[in-house]
Amino acid sequence: MLLASMLLVVFTQTPPVSAGVAPGVRPLFASESWYKNAKAEEKVFEGVLEINSGEGRIGMPARFNSFRLTSLEEGKPVIRQVYTGGKDHLLSPFFNWNVKLTAKLVETDVEGSKVAELWPALIDVISPAAAGVIAEWKILARSNGAVVPNRQFLGPPQPTVIRTGKHLAEFMGHQGTVAEETATLSLAKTFGPNVKIDWSKHMILGLSGGNRGGFSKIEVSKITFGEKGLDVHWKLSGQNLGGANRMAELVLIEKYDGNLRFFQEGTTRPVVVPGPQATPKKTGEPS
């Protein structure tokens, strides 16, 4: 544990972007016998290379890995230990970087328990990782300037999270018995000829120009997944030109049930949209 603590102090005092580090592929342990003999399948694992702070146990652990890889998989963070065979110096320049590890996921026996570790052959160094960001959340499609009723945009610029066809119909101003299907199909065509919206897998983020109104340009710059959920970064330009309708940016993304934070360019205080609330338990229902 003392050794682990000393390593942690050394690494945390090292600048996140080490001098001389440049993106690119570098060899690690592909030629080592312990890597060649491992029976696991070789795959590519992408994420942020981080310092492993340990478990706070007293005494020297039977096996300690100085690094871990935090990845985004199916909308959830996945943390995997990274084994270096005692050669931590080969990875130390790249912590707090987005990387791809060509590696084998190997199960080892540690103190009677099975522990899965990444045994890396190669590292592809991509870019420095922003603080608290695990990965970018992919934008599947954009509306390229949807026009929606003026009544949606009273007040300042505002975000809307659309999780159902019913909500979309209300947002787009559709009415009638087939409003939900009509709105979903209509927006799918706006996104592109091959786009299909599946509400069990997808949701839509809407950003309005507010009462700055007509034909202001609104754009989602990027969406990142981090320790506090999804962060949506966006910007607004243009003037209020009047008219009965206003422009909005609608983006299609994979479904996410946690909180979303919307940051307008140039601001540091987000607008927070909470995730869906859990269904309240009935009286007498076990917790």
Secondary structure, DSSP 8 states (H G I E B T S, - for coil): -HHHHHHHHHHHTS-SS-TT--SEEEE-STTSHHHHT--S-EEEEEEEEEE------SS--SS--SEEEEEEETTEEEEEEE--TT-GGGTGGGTTEEEEEEEEEEEEEETTEEEEEEEEEEEEEEEE--TTEEEE--EEEE-SSEEEEGGGG-SS--EEEE-SHHHHHHHHT--STTHHHHHHHHHHHHH-TT----TTTEEEEEEE-GGG-TT-EEEEEEEEEETTEEEEEEEEE------SEEEEEEEEEE---S-EEEEETT-SS-EEE---------TT---
